[in-house]
């Protein structure tokens, strides 16, 4: 219970005693008994006790915090930041961080630097096809206490985990491992290129995490890196990508050859066409100031080939 409530109880009984007694006998300076009125003193003490009662009836929750209120050791309510009204005998037991949190999982997570930064190990998952991978990334989440349901959820989480670090480690991280395991169980990088799209994987992970936490916590964003596949899977992916590159080059070369063949056929057809030859002959005769009429008598080869018309 709050200290101010204890002060209130003691002050109330003292004040009530003096107020009800009204008068009391004390020993004077000369040793004679003197009657002193104490009702006013009692009233002042009662006023002080009422002020103590007022102070013990609310608690201040820090900015971006979720305050947990307990009564005789039992959690009874949760409040958002600001003034939180409560029963005088209740007290604020814990403040959970209500700001946006970042669950980071990367590498082995056992280095001293990682422990200081509260970085968890990468999440081991089994892929479709019995391959394995280690997932690195960041999940942004937040605890809220704005609505009745959110306050009830925060209260239940405090009852279960008691501290914010236990909540992060034993609930958020553990549930994230489970959710990502379910998402990547259908991921096979050797079968469908679409499955390697990080955007779609992030969306699938986001949806799965929202279902997993069921409104107890708000999932703000999911940012996953390219999976760190096992060595065998990495080699298979590299071989598959090399084969696809060869196939793509072969297809491009085939298209280029087909275009060249079409162009050659068109050129050959144009050379063999008499009408095209006569047209070219007339154009050449005009440029050389020759008589175009010779082109109609089979003289095109003379004009085009030598630049001179036939001799009379």
Secondary structure as a PSIPRED ss2 file (coil, helix, strand):
# PSIPRED VFORMAT (PSIPRED V4.0)

   1 X C   1.000  0.000  0.000
   2 X C   1.000  0.000  0.000
   3 X H   0.000  1.000  0.000
   4 X H   0.000  1.000  0.000
   5 X H   0.000  1.000  0.000
   6 X H   0.000  1.000  0.000
   7 X H   0.000  1.000  0.000
   8 X H   0.000  1.000  0.000
   9 X H   0.000  1.000  0.000
  10 X H   0.000  1.000  0.000
  11 X H   0.000  1.000  0.000
  12 X H   0.000  1.000  0.000
  13 X H   0.000  1.000  0.000
  14 X H   0.000  1.000  0.000
  15 X H   0.000  1.000  0.000
  16 X H   0.000  1.000  0.000
  17 X H   0.000  1.000  0.000
  18 X H   0.000  1.000  0.000
  19 X H   0.000  1.000  0.000
  20 X H   0.000  1.000  0.000
  21 X H   0.000  1.000  0.000
  22 X C   1.000  0.000  0.000
  23 X E   0.000  0.000  1.000
  24 X E   0.000  0.000  1.000
  25 X E   0.000  0.000  1.000
  26 X E   0.000  0.000  1.000
  27 X E   0.000  0.000  1.000
  28 X C   1.000  0.000  0.000
  29 X C   1.000  0.000  0.000
  30 X C   1.000  0.000  0.000
  31 X C   1.000  0.000  0.000
  32 X C   1.000  0.000  0.000
  33 X E   0.000  0.000  1.000
  34 X E   0.000  0.000  1.000
  35 X E   0.000  0.000  1.000
  36 X E   0.000  0.000  1.000
  37 X E   0.000  0.000  1.000
  38 X C   1.000  0.000  0.000
  39 X H   0.000  1.000  0.000
  40 X H   0.000  1.000  0.000
  41 X H   0.000  1.000  0.000
  42 X H   0.000  1.000  0.000
  43 X H   0.000  1.000  0.000
  44 X H   0.000  1.000  0.000
  45 X H   0.000  1.000  0.000
  46 X H   0.000  1.000  0.000
  47 X H   0.000  1.000  0.000
  48 X H   0.000  1.000  0.000
  49 X H   0.000  1.000  0.000
  50 X H   0.000  1.000  0.000
  51 X H   0.000  1.000  0.000
  52 X H   0.000  1.000  0.000
  53 X H   0.000  1.000  0.000
  54 X H   0.000  1.000  0.000
  55 X H   0.000  1.000  0.000
  56 X C   1.000  0.000  0.000
  57 X C   1.000  0.000  0.000
  58 X E   0.000  0.000  1.000
  59 X E   0.000  0.000  1.000
  60 X E   0.000  0.000  1.000
  61 X E   0.000  0.000  1.000
  62 X C   1.000  0.000  0.000
  63 X C   1.000  0.000  0.000
  64 X C   1.000  0.000  0.000
  65 X E   0.000  0.000  1.000
  66 X E   0.000  0.000  1.000
  67 X E   0.000  0.000  1.000
  68 X E   0.000  0.000  1.000
  69 X E   0.000  0.000  1.000
  70 X E   0.000  0.000  1.000
  71 X E   0.000  0.000  1.000
  72 X C   1.000  0.000  0.000
  73 X C   1.000  0.000  0.000
  74 X E   0.000  0.000  1.000
  75 X E   0.000  0.000  1.000
  76 X E   0.000  0.000  1.000
  77 X E   0.000  0.000  1.000
  78 X E   0.000  0.000  1.000
  79 X E   0.000  0.000  1.000
  80 X C   1.000  0.000  0.000
  81 X C   1.000  0.000  0.000
  82 X E   0.000  0.000  1.000
  83 X E   0.000  0.000  1.000
  84 X E   0.000  0.000  1.000
  85 X E   0.000  0.000  1.000
  86 X C   1.000  0.000  0.000
  87 X C   1.000  0.000  0.000
  88 X C   1.000  0.000  0.000
  89 X C   1.000  0.000  0.000
  90 X C   1.000  0.000  0.000
  91 X E   0.000  0.000  1.000
  92 X E   0.000  0.000  1.000
  93 X E   0.000  0.000  1.000
  94 X E   0.000  0.000  1.000
  95 X E   0.000  0.000  1.000
  96 X E   0.000  0.000  1.000
  97 X E   0.000  0.000  1.000
  98 X C   1.000  0.000  0.000
  99 X C   1.000  0.000  0.000
 100 X C   1.000  0.000  0.000
 101 X E   0.000  0.000  1.000
 102 X E   0.000  0.000  1.000
 103 X E   0.000  0.000  1.000
 104 X E   0.000  0.000  1.000
 105 X E   0.000  0.000  1.000
 106 X C   1.000  0.000  0.000
 107 X C   1.000  0.000  0.000
 108 X C   1.000  0.000  0.000
 109 X C   1.000  0.000  0.000
 110 X C   1.000  0.000  0.000
 111 X C   1.000  0.000  0.000
 112 X H   0.000  1.000  0.000
 113 X H   0.000  1.000  0.000
 114 X H   0.000  1.000  0.000
 115 X H   0.000  1.000  0.000
 116 X H   0.000  1.000  0.000
 117 X C   1.000  0.000  0.000
 118 X C   1.000  0.000  0.000
 119 X C   1.000  0.000  0.000
 120 X E   0.000  0.000  1.000
 121 X C   1.000  0.000  0.000
 122 X C   1.000  0.000  0.000
 123 X E   0.000  0.000  1.000
 124 X E   0.000  0.000  1.000
 125 X E   0.000  0.000  1.000
 126 X E   0.000  0.000  1.000
 127 X C   1.000  0.000  0.000
 128 X C   1.000  0.000  0.000
 129 X C   1.000  0.000  0.000
 130 X C   1.000  0.000  0.000
 131 X C   1.000  0.000  0.000
 132 X E   0.000  0.000  1.000
 133 X E   0.000  0.000  1.000
 134 X E   0.000  0.000  1.000
 135 X E   0.000  0.000  1.000
 136 X C   1.000  0.000  0.000
 137 X E   0.000  0.000  1.000
 138 X E   0.000  0.000  1.000
 139 X E   0.000  0.000  1.000
 140 X E   0.000  0.000  1.000
 141 X E   0.000  0.000  1.000
 142 X E   0.000  0.000  1.000
 143 X C   1.000  0.000  0.000
 144 X C   1.000  0.000  0.000
 145 X C   1.000  0.000  0.000
 146 X C   1.000  0.000  0.000
 147 X C   1.000  0.000  0.000
 148 X H   0.000  1.000  0.000
 149 X H   0.000  1.000  0.000
 150 X H   0.000  1.000  0.000
 151 X H   0.000  1.000  0.000
 152 X H   0.000  1.000  0.000
 153 X H   0.000  1.000  0.000
 154 X H   0.000  1.000  0.000
 155 X H   0.000  1.000  0.000
 156 X H   0.000  1.000  0.000
 157 X H   0.000  1.000  0.000
 158 X H   0.000  1.000  0.000
 159 X H   0.000  1.000  0.000
 160 X H   0.000  1.000  0.000
 161 X H   0.000  1.000  0.000
 162 X C   1.000  0.000  0.000
 163 X C   1.000  0.000  0.000
 164 X H   0.000  1.000  0.000
 165 X H   0.000  1.000  0.000
 166 X H   0.000  1.000  0.000
 167 X H   0.000  1.000  0.000
 168 X H   0.000  1.000  0.000
 169 X H   0.000  1.000  0.000
 170 X H   0.000  1.000  0.000
 171 X H   0.000  1.000  0.000
 172 X H   0.000  1.000  0.000
 173 X H   0.000  1.000  0.000
 174 X H   0.000  1.000  0.000
 175 X H   0.000  1.000  0.000
 176 X H   0.000  1.000  0.000
 177 X H   0.000  1.000  0.000
 178 X H   0.000  1.000  0.000
 179 X H   0.000  1.000  0.000
 180 X H   0.000  1.000  0.000
 181 X H   0.000  1.000  0.000
 182 X H   0.000  1.000  0.000
 183 X H   0.000  1.000  0.000
 184 X H   0.000  1.000  0.000
 185 X C   1.000  0.000  0.000
 186 X C   1.000  0.000  0.000
 187 X C   1.000  0.000  0.000
 188 X C   1.000  0.000  0.000
 189 X C   1.000  0.000  0.000
 190 X C   1.000  0.000  0.000
 191 X C   1.000  0.000  0.000
 192 X C   1.000  0.000  0.000
 193 X H   0.000  1.000  0.000
 194 X H   0.000  1.000  0.000
 195 X H   0.000  1.000  0.000
 196 X H   0.000  1.000  0.000
 197 X C   1.000  0.000  0.000
 198 X H   0.000  1.000  0.000
 199 X H   0.000  1.000  0.000
 200 X H   0.000  1.000  0.000
 201 X H   0.000  1.000  0.000
 202 X H   0.000  1.000  0.000
 203 X H   0.000  1.000  0.000
 204 X H   0.000  1.000  0.000
 205 X H   0.000  1.000  0.000
 206 X H   0.000  1.000  0.000
 207 X H   0.000  1.000  0.000
 208 X H   0.000  1.000  0.000
 209 X H   0.000  1.000  0.000
 210 X H   0.000  1.000  0.000
 211 X H   0.000  1.000  0.000
 212 X H   0.000  1.000  0.000
 213 X H   0.000  1.000  0.000
 214 X C   1.000  0.000  0.000
 215 X C   1.000  0.000  0.000
 216 X C   1.000  0.000  0.000
 217 X C   1.000  0.000  0.000
 218 X E   0.000  0.000  1.000
 219 X E   0.000  0.000  1.000
 220 X E   0.000  0.000  1.000
 221 X E   0.000  0.000  1.000
 222 X E   0.000  0.000  1.000
 223 X E   0.000  0.000  1.000
 224 X E   0.000  0.000  1.000
 225 X C   1.000  0.000  0.000
 226 X C   1.000  0.000  0.000
 227 X C   1.000  0.000  0.000
 228 X E   0.000  0.000  1.000
 229 X E   0.000  0.000  1.000
 230 X C   1.000  0.000  0.000
 231 X H   0.000  1.000  0.000
 232 X H   0.000  1.000  0.000
 233 X H   0.000  1.000  0.000
 234 X H   0.000  1.000  0.000
 235 X H   0.000  1.000  0.000
 236 X H   0.000  1.000  0.000
 237 X H   0.000  1.000  0.000
 238 X H   0.000  1.000  0.000
 239 X H   0.000  1.000  0.000
 240 X H   0.000  1.000  0.000
 241 X H   0.000  1.000  0.000
 242 X H   0.000  1.000  0.000
 243 X H   0.000  1.000  0.000
 244 X H   0.000  1.000  0.000
 245 X H   0.000  1.000  0.000
 246 X H   0.000  1.000  0.000
 247 X H   0.000  1.000  0.000
 248 X H   0.000  1.000  0.000
 249 X H   0.000  1.000  0.000
 250 X H   0.000  1.000  0.000
 251 X H   0.000  1.000  0.000
 252 X H   0.000  1.000  0.000
 253 X H   0.000  1.000  0.000
 254 X H   0.000  1.000  0.000
 255 X H   0.000  1.000  0.000
 256 X H   0.000  1.000  0.000
 257 X H   0.000  1.000  0.000
 258 X H   0.000  1.000  0.000
 259 X H   0.000  1.000  0.000
 260 X H   0.000  1.000  0.000
 261 X H   0.000  1.000  0.000
 262 X H   0.000  1.000  0.000
 263 X H   0.000  1.000  0.000
 264 X H   0.000  1.000  0.000
 265 X H   0.000  1.000  0.000
 266 X H   0.000  1.000  0.000
 267 X H   0.000  1.000  0.000
 268 X H   0.000  1.000  0.000
 269 X H   0.000  1.000  0.000
 270 X H   0.000  1.000  0.000
 271 X H   0.000  1.000  0.000
 272 X H   0.000  1.000  0.000
 273 X C   1.000  0.000  0.000
 274 X H   0.000  1.000  0.000
 275 X H   0.000  1.000  0.000
 276 X H   0.000  1.000  0.000
 277 X H   0.000  1.000  0.000
 278 X H   0.000  1.000  0.000
 279 X H   0.000  1.000  0.000
 280 X H   0.000  1.000  0.000
 281 X H   0.000  1.000  0.000
 282 X H   0.000  1.000  0.000
 283 X H   0.000  1.000  0.000
 284 X H   0.000  1.000  0.000
 285 X H   0.000  1.000  0.000
 286 X H   0.000  1.000  0.000
 287 X H   0.000  1.000  0.000
 288 X C   1.000  0.000  0.000
 289 X C   1.000  0.000  0.000
 290 X C   1.000  0.000  0.000
 291 X C   1.000  0.000  0.000
 292 X H   0.000  1.000  0.000
 293 X H   0.000  1.000  0.000
 294 X H   0.000  1.000  0.000
 295 X H   0.000  1.000  0.000
 296 X H   0.000  1.000  0.000
 297 X H   0.000  1.000  0.000
 298 X C   1.000  0.000  0.000
 299 X C   1.000  0.000  0.000
 300 X H   0.000  1.000  0.000
 301 X H   0.000  1.000  0.000
 302 X H   0.000  1.000  0.000
 303 X H   0.000  1.000  0.000
 304 X H   0.000  1.000  0.000
 305 X H   0.000  1.000  0.000
 306 X H   0.000  1.000  0.000
 307 X C   1.000  0.000  0.000
 308 X C   1.000  0.000  0.000
 309 X C   1.000  0.000  0.000
 310 X C   1.000  0.000  0.000
 311 X C   1.000  0.000  0.000
 312 X C   1.000  0.000  0.000
